[in-house]
Amino acid sequence: MHVSPDPITTPEQAARERGTLLDFIARGLVCTMASAWGDGHGEPSEEALTKARPVADDYLAAYEEWLVQRAATNAAAGPHEGSA
């Protein structure tokens, strides 16, 4: 299944989306570590999420950088045969 989100058109929307992604990534990191340590799958504490957020930010920044580089590479390559 392919989902196409509504385009982000303002800096405020981009900031909200980035914050949401950071929260999801941080929550996933905390839950993964808790599972690995055998702490169960309870709701992560605010302290754990606060500590995980900088790591999540690093992952998201690297992903954003990759996306920008990929877009530049695709733009430099020009249109592909068969694309409409």
C-alpha positions in Angstrom: 0.0 0.0 0.0 1.3 3.5 -0.9 0.2 6.5 1.1 0.8 10.0 -0.2 0.6 12.6 2.6 -0.6 16.1 1.9 2.3 18.3 0.9 4.0 20.4 3.6 3.8 24.0 2.4 4.8 26.1 5.5 7.7 26.1 7.9 5.2 25.6 10.7 3.9 22.4 9.2 7.4 21.2 8.6 8.3 21.9 12.3 5.2 20.0 13.5 6.0 17.0 11.3 9.6 17.0 12.4 8.6 17.1 16.0 6.1 14.2 15.5 8.8 12.1 13.8 11.3 12.8 16.6 8.7 11.7 19.1 8.0 8.4 17.2 11.7 7.7 16.7 12.5 8.5 20.4 9.6 6.3 21.5 10.8 3.4 19.3 14.4 3.7 20.6 13.2 3.6 24.2 10.9 0.7 23.6 13.6 -1.2 21.7 16.1 -0.7 24.5 13.5 -1.7 27.2 12.7 -4.8 25.3 16.4 -5.7 24.9 17.0 -5.1 28.6 13.9 -7.2 29.5 12.1 -4.2 31.1 8.8 -5.0 29.3 6.8 -2.9 27.0 5.3 -0.3 29.3 4.8 3.3 28.4 8.2 5.0 28.3 8.9 7.7 31.0 9.2 11.3 30.1 12.9 11.1 31.3 13.6 8.2 28.9 12.0 10.0 26.0 13.9 13.2 26.8 17.2 11.3 26.7 16.2 9.5 23.5 15.2 12.6 21.7 18.8 13.8 20.8 19.6 10.4 19.4 16.4 10.5 17.4 17.3 14.0 16.2 20.7 12.7 14.9 18.9 10.0 13.0 16.4 12.3 11.5 19.0 14.9 10.6 21.1 12.2 8.8 17.9 11.1 6.9 17.1 14.6 5.9 20.6 15.1 4.6 20.3 11.9 2.6 17.0 13.0 1.1 18.5 16.4 0.0 21.5 14.6 -1.6 19.2 12.1 -3.3 16.9 14.9 -4.6 20.0 16.7 -6.0 21.3 13.5 -7.7 17.9 12.9 -9.2 17.6 16.4 -10.4 21.0 16.3 -12.0 20.2 13.1 -13.8 17.3 14.8 -15.5 14.0 13.1 -16.6 14.1 9.3 -17.1 12.7 7.7 -20.2 9.2 6.5 -19.6 8.4 9.0 -16.9 5.4 11.2 -17.4 
